């Protein structure tokens, strides 16, 4: 079949000769891909990798023992093509999205020639937090072939049905929306609470939609790039330019003042730099909560514990998602709490699979401020 294979840093290639997925255990199913988004993680693998793919390049992934080359892509929608004998909740023809995380429980799907099949379940999975599994990986990032292909095999527990009233292109964005939804859900935000989002790249914009889905009150997006502020403003929220101020502290004070109530109750850092870390805490009202969604480089940053302690603020991290997040996002879209017209604004291009490198990856790299999400499809456009 057709697919986009990752070999190494700066080395991804379209192929007509990717191995067909096969059902190996009874609860697996095969999905025909409709659309697959290119994630920031995919871009990092291409420019700086292998990162997640490193496990598959150094002796086999820690869960599946799969080895490179493997197809990229973990943000996808599709139609069930074939089901295993043990699948009971899905049938051929159903529309689905895939919770792409792979954890300790997924080892059993790769029983053949897998020296890690009997590795002990990690503490995080035992504690019921599989989204922070010690061996966490993803379909399309080295655990198994992903959605930048014609077909994918996954297990029933990872495949989540969607109503056919949700178009397939919109459905491909349920995965990044679930990342943001998990962060908002984890924060404890309640209807009417105020929130600021730091950074309006794809995950920052998804966080705006997740906040709207949770019926947040005042929402402000802080973003220095004008084109991205305009993208956020299209969702009907206030925007703020931190670069209009002479110092970081002046900017923090001005942003905090926009809350009108002594500061924001919640902040969400989708930027991941020192300035956004400081701002995420500084703009909070007493008792406020800062949540980090950004993936930071593996380096230390400055952090003042008393900036949290003095006003009993809190700071937490949010990692990935669970099946529940997907289900709640789907429900929010279905009920209109997340407007499909707003989701559609995230899609800035649709490209055939054969053109994914030049018109997808390189377009996002070279024109990142003018693109949000480019969707790739194996179908004719």
N, C-alpha and C positions, 0 to 999 in steps of 0.2 A: 504494500500500500504506500501512499504518499506520506511524507513526514519531514519535519525539520529537526535534524539531529545535532546534538551538542557533542563536540569532540574535545574541545579545550578552549582556553581564552582566545577570543577573536577568531574562533573556528567553529562556525555552525553552518551546516549545509543542508539544502533541500535534497531529498532523495525520493525516487520512485520505488525503492527496493527495501523499505522498512518492513521488518517482520510483522506479520499479522498477529494481533492479540488472540490469546486462547484462554478458555475457561479451564482453570486448574483445580479449583475446589468448588463444591456444590453451590455456595452462596454468591458466586461471582456472576457478572453480567457484562455484555459487550455493548458499548454505546457508539452510535454514529455521531460524529462531531458536527454541530451546526456552526458555532463560533467559539473562538478562543482568544482571550485578550492577552496582550503582552504586558507583563507586570514589571515593576521596577526591579524585582528580584531577578527576572530573566535578563534585564539589561545589565545588572551587576555581574551575573554569570558570564555574559558575553564580553564585557569590558575588563573585568577584574578576576574572573573565576579561574579554575573551578572553586566554588565556595560550598554550597550544598552538594554540588556534583563531585566534590573532591572525594567523598566516600566511595563513589562508584568508579573513581579513577585510580584508587589505591588499594585494589584487592577485592572490591565489591562492597555495595551498600551494606550498612550495619544491620538493616532489617531484612532486605530482600536478597542480598548478595548479587544484585544486578550490576552490570558493568557497562561502561561507555563503549560505543556511543548510544545515547538514549534521546528520545524526543522530548523537547521542551513543552511547557504549557500547563498551567494549573487553574486558569480562570476560564471555564468552558461550560457550554450547554450542549445538549444533544438529545437523541432519541434512542430508546432502548431497542437494540437490534436482536439480541439473543440472551436468554437467561439460563443459568445453571439449574440443576434439578432441585436444589434447596431454596431457591428464591420464591418467596410467597407474597411479597407486597408490591411487586412490579411485574409488568408484562411487556412484551414487544409492542412498540408504538407509543409507550409512555414518554412524555417529555421529562427530562431530569437535569439537575445540576449536580456537581460532585463536590463534597467536602473532601478536599485533596490531601489533608494531613495523613501521614502514616506513622503509626506508633507500635509499641511492643505487640499489641494484639494482631497486627498485620503480618507478623512473621509467618504465621501458619499458612498464609496464602502462597508461600514459596517453599514447599517442603522438600523439593528435589535439589540436591547438590548445594544445600545451604548449611554451612558449618555453624551458623549462628541460630539455628532453629530452636535450640534448647536454652538460649540465653535467658537468664532470669528476668522477670518483669521488673521494670524500674520502679523506684519509689513514687515518682509522680503519677504513673499509671495506676499503681496500687491505691494511691490517695484519691483517685477519681479525677485527676487533672491531665488527661491524655494530650491536651493541646500544648503542654510543656514537657512532654515525654523526653527523657534524657537522650533518646536516639531519634528524635523527631526529624522527619524528612517529608517529602511531598511527592505525589504523583506529578511527573513533569519536572522534577528537580533532582532526580537521581534515584529515587525509590523505584520508579517504574516509568515506562513511556507515558508521555502526557498528551495534552489536547491539541498541540500543534501537529496534528496528524489527521487521518481519516477516521480512525476508530481507536477506542480505549477500552481496556478491561479494568473493572473495579469491583468492589464487593458491595453487597446489598446495603450494608450499614453506612456506606459512604455516598450512595446514590439517593438523592432526595427528589421526590416528584414535584413538579410544578404544574399549575393549571395552564391549559392551552391558551388562556386569555393573556398570558404574559409572553410577548414575542421572544423568539430565541436570541436575538441580539441583546435585548434588555436582560434576559436571563443570564447571559455570560458575565454580567457585572454583579451578580448576586454574591460571587466569591469575594471580591474586594469590599463590597458593602458589608459582608459578614465580618470582615476584619474590623471595620469601624463600629459595627453594631455591638460586637463583643466588648470593645473598649467602653462604649457608652453604657452598656448593661452592667459591666464590671464596676463602673464608677459609682453606681447607685443613683444616678440622676433621675429625678422625678418630674412629672408633668409640670411645666411652668418654670422650672429652674433655669437660671442663666448660665451661659457657657461661651467660652472663647476658644476658637480653633487657631492654632499657630501653624501657618503654612497651608497653601491651597493647591498643592499638587493633587494627584489622583486620590490618595488616601485622605488628605485634608478635605477635599470636596465630598468624598464618600462619608466622612464624619459629619459634615453639614447635613447630608441626607439622613444619616442615622439619628442625629439629634432631632430633626424634624419628625422622623418616624416615632421617636419617643415623646413627641409633643413638648419639646423644650420651649422655654419662653424666649428671652432675648438671646440671640446668637450673633456674635461678631467674629469675623475672620480677619486675622492679622497676616498680611502678606506684602512684602516689598515690591514684587513685580506687578506692574500695572495690568498686564494682560491677564494675570491670574486673579487679581482682585476683581476684574470685570467678570471673569468666569464665575467667581463666587457670588457676585452681586446678582447675577442672573437667576440665582436660587432664592432671591428675595431676602437676603440677609445683609446686615451692615458690614462694611469693610473698613480696614484701618491700615495705614501705611506707616510702619515703624521708622522708615528712613527719613521721615519728615522732621525728626527730632535730632538735636545735636548730640545727645548722649543716650545710652541704653536706658538709664534710669528715668530720664525725661519721657522717653517713649513708654516705659512701663507705667509711669504715673498717668500719662494721658490715656492710655488704653484702659487702665483700671477705672478711670473717671467715666468712661463711656457706659459702664455697668449701671451707674446712677444709684447704687445701693451699697457703697463701700467696697465694691469689688465683685468679681464673678464668683459664683458658687462652684463652678467647675471649669477646668481648662484641659485642653487636649493638644499635646505636642505632636504634630505630624511633620516636623521639620528636622529635629535632631541635631541642633548646634548649641553651643554654650549660651548664646543669646536667647534662644527659645526655651532652654531649661530655666534660666533665670526669670524669664518673663512668665513662664507657666506657673511659677510659685508667687512671683511678685504681684500679679494681677488679682490674686484670690482675696476674697473677703475672709474674715476670721472663720475658721472651721471649714474652709474650702478644700477642694480636692483636685490635685493635678494628676492627670493620667498620661503616660508616655506611650505613644503608638509607634513612634519612629524607630527604625533599626539604626543604631549608632555604630560607628567604627569602634573597634576593640581598643579604646584608649580611655584613660581617666579624664574626668572633667571636674571642674571646681564645684563644690556643693557645700553650702553653709547649713548645718543642721538646725541652727537656731532660727533660720528663716522659715522653717516649718514649725518648730516647737513654740515660738513666742505667741503665735496666734492659733495654735492647735490645728494647723493645716496638715494635709497628708499628701503623700506622693506615691504613686503606684505605677507598675508596668502592666501592659496588656499584650498578650502574645496570641496571635492567630485567632482561632475560633473553635466552636464546637458545632455539632449537628444542630443543637438548639438554636444557635445564632442564624443558621441558614433557614430553619423553619420559621423563625420570627421575622426575618427579612422578607421571605416569600409572603407571609401573612400581611405584613405592612404594605407591600406592593399591591397585593390583591384587594385590600380594603381601602387603598388610596392614601394611607398615612404617609407613604413615600410616593411621590408623584412620578409616574412613568415618564412624563414629559421632561422632568428634571434629570432623571437617569439618562434619558436619550441625549441630553446635552453633554454628557461625559464622552460620548462616542464621536471622535473627530476623524475617523477613517475606517474603511473596510477594505481589506486587501486579500487577494487570493493567496493560498498557501505557498504556491510557487514563487511568489514575489515577497515573501515575508521578511527576508533579510534586507533587501534594498528599500522597499516601500514601507516596511514595518519597523524593524530594529533601527536601521540607520536614520530613518525619518524621525523617530522619537529622540534619538541621540542628537541629531543636528538641528532639530526644530522643537526642542522640548517645551518651550514656553507657549507654543502655538498648538500643541497637541495635548490631549488628556489621555484618551484610551483609543488605541487602534486595535480593531478586531480582525482576526485572521480566520478565513474559512476555506475548507477544502472544496466547497461548492462553487458553481459558476456564479459570478456576480452580475 
